[in-house]
Amino acid sequence: MTERVQQPILSVVGLEKAFGGVQAVQGAEFEVLEGSITALIGPNGAGKSTVVNLIAGALRPDAGKIRFRNNDITGYKPHQVARNGLIRTFQISREYPAMTVLENLMVSPLTQTGEHLFSALFRRKRYQGQEREFVEKALHILDEFGLYEMRNEYARNLSGGQKRLLELARAVMAEPKMLILDEPMAGINPALISRIGEHMLRLKEESGYTFLMVEHNLDVVERICDHVVVLAVGRTLAQGTMSELRQDAEVVSAYLTGGSVGAGTKG
């Protein structure tokens, strides 16, 4: 049987962004293969969060192109990016604290019949049928993420790690083609770090999910990621597996001594 060749689902080419006189991103380039877990790593100030914000539509690039599923999404607004199937989570969980865990998932689907006044008033059977389907789906996802017993708990009462799980579950509820996770392992205990990593691997292997993950925990990156992109001073410094990058002198310099791209050469 011929092995399926993975194709790029996301391509970033020549991305640039400046804030005043500070060039936060300067020519970043990389691809994310469909059905992979790709890590975006680099020292503090490397431009990782800015790149994520540019891809997700929170910022507009000064130059460069962003292609997702063969569509040019450069400059799209966040809701337009999401409707194309690219969903992101945040470094600080953004749950709806006054809503239950189940209700947090129920607001996630991008197309809901009941959101439209005409449908809510004149297509009640269709609206009610869709809502039942969403409830069943949400309960199934909560069960998979170990949050079923907390379905009626207010989201504000969850622990930090549970909120991370909820945010990932909520993103899955939206049926994305790709997920961008901004430091999903930050500030949580090792047991939950392991659980989140296991969920990511399960979603990749069972459902073909694609992930781009910004992460500082390099042990996690080495354990679950297929490919790693290293940023330094807003540029792509190196790419490869984590074990390969540990042998790269420029990568080690960037992390340990603050060295920049092309140390010792112009630019």
N, C-alpha and C positions, 0 to 999 in steps of 0.2 A: 504493500500500500504506500502511495506517495505521501510523504509528510507535508502537511499544510504549511505554506510559507506565510509567515506573519507579515502583514502590511502596516505601514505607518497609519495610525488613526489621528495623530496630532503632529504637526510640523511647525516648528518655530524657526524663522529665518531672519537674521540680521536685526533682531529686536533692539530698540534703543528707547531710553526714557531718561530725561533729565528733570531735576527739580531745582529751578534757579540755576546756579552755576555748578551744581553737583550732578555728575553723570552716574546715575544709579545702575543703569543697564546700558551696555555699549557693545552691541553686536552679538548678543546671545543667540546660539543656534543649537537645536537638538530635535530629535524625533522620539515619539513614544509609539512602540509597536502595539497593535491591537492584541488584547488578551495577555498583556504583560503587566508586571508591577515595576515601575521605574521610579527611582529615587532621585530627587534633586537636592544635592548637598553642597556644603561650602561653609567657609568661616563666616562669622558675624559680619554683616555689611557687604556680603557677596552679591546681593541683589535678588535672592531667592523669592522673598515675599513680593517684591515688585514684579518679578516675572509672572508669578501666580496671579497677581492682581491684573496684569495686562492680559493674560490669557482669559481670565474669568470675566473681563469687561469692567472691572472696578476702576481701571485706569485706561487711558487711551495712549497708545504708543506714539512716540515722535517719528519713528521710522521702523521698517520691518514688516513682516507678514506672519500671520497666524492662520494656519489651515487646519480645519477639523473635519474629518470624514469627507475630504476632498472639496470642502467649501471654505472660501475665504471669510473668516469671522473677525478679521482685523477691525478694531473699533466698535464691535458690537457692544450693546449694553448688557448688563448682567442677565436680565430676563430673556434677552434674545439668545445669549449663549446657552442658558439653561434649557430653553425650548429646543435647541439643537441637540440636546442630550448630554451636555457637559455640565456636571454638577460639582460644586465645591463644598468643602466643610472648612471651618475656621479654626485658627489657633486657640481662640477662646470660644468655648461652646456657646451656641446661640439658640438654645431651646426656648420655647414659650413657657415661662415659669408658672403662669397662672392657669395653664391647661394641663390635663392629665397626659400621661405618657402615651396612651392610645390616641388622644386628640392631637398630639404633636405629629403623629404619623398620618392622621386623617387629612391634615392640611397640606401634605406633601405632593400628592399627584398634581401634575402640571395642567391637566385638562379635566375639569370636573363640571358635569352638566348643571349641577345646582348653583354654580357661580353666576349663571346667566339668568336674569329675572324672568325672561320669557319661558325658559325651560323649567324653572322652579315653579312657575304658576300654571303652565299649561302642559307640561310633560312630567307630571309628578311620578307616574309609574316608572318611567325611564330613570328619573333622578333617584328615586328610592331604591330601584334595583341596583344602580351603580353604587350607591352608598353601602348597600349590603355586601357587595363584592369587595369594596374597599375595606370594610370592617374585617371580613374574613382574611383578606390579604395582610392587613396590618397585624392581626393577631398571630398569623403564621410567622411573619417576620420577627415580631417581638419574642415569640417562642424560640426561634433560631438564635436570637441574640441574648437569650437568657433574661429577658425583661418581662416575660408574660405575667409573672406574679405581681409585677409593679404597674400593670396596665392602667389601673385606676388611681395611681398615686400622682400627686402634682409633680410636674417635672422639676420644680424648684427644690424638692426634697431629695433628689437623687444626689449621690456622691459625684465627685469630679469624674471618676472613671466611668460611672454609669451614664453620666451626661455625654461622654465621648461615644459610648456604645449607642445611646439614643440618637445622637447626631448621624452616626453611620447608618443606623437602621432607617432613619428618616430619609437619608439620601437614597438608600436602596428602594424605598417606597416610591420614589419618583421615577423609577425605571430608567436610570441613566445609561448612556452608551459608554461613558467614562467618568471616573471620579477623581477629583483633585483633593487630596487631604493635606491640610496645612498643620504640620507637627502633631499628628494624632496621638503620639505617645508621650507628649510633654506633660509633666506634672502628675502622672498616675503611677500606681504601684506596679511592681513587676508582674504580678499575676494577671492584671488587666492588660498590661502591655502584651503579654503572651496571648491572651484571648483575642485582642483586636487583630494581632498578626495572623492568628488562626482563621478568623473570620475573613480577612482579606484573601488568604490563600484558598479558602473554601469558595468564595465568590468567584475567584479567578478560574479555579479548576472545574467547578460545577456549572457555572453560568457564563463563563467567558468574559468576566468583567475586566476592564482595563483601569489601572491606577497610575496616577502621578502623585508621588508623596514627597513633601518637604519634611526632612527628618534629620535630627542631630544624633540620634541613637544609632551609631554605626554598627553595633552588634545586631540590632533589628534589621537594618538595611542589608547586612551581609546574609542574614538568615532567610529573608523573604523576597528580596528584590532580584529580578532577572537582569536589570540593567541600571547603571548609576551614571548620572550626569553631575559633574563637579563645576560649580560656578566660583569665580574669584574676580573681584572688582568688576562685576557686571558682565563678564565674558565667560564663554564656555572654555574651561581649562582642560578638561579631560573627560573621557567616557569609557565605560567598560564594566566589568564585574568589580565588586568590592575588593576581592582578593588581588585582582590585577592592579587596581588603583593604589593599594597599600604599597606597591612596589614602585610607584611613580614618584620620582624625586620632586617634581613641581607640585604635585598634590600634597605631599608631606610638607613641603616648604610653606605652602599656602595655609595649611592647617596649623602647623607648629610654630612657624616663625613670622607669619603674616606676609610671606612672599607673594608677589603678584604674578599674573600671567606673563610668560615669556621673560622671567627674571634674567637680567643680564643682556637683554636685547632691547632695541628701541620699541616703544609702544607697549 
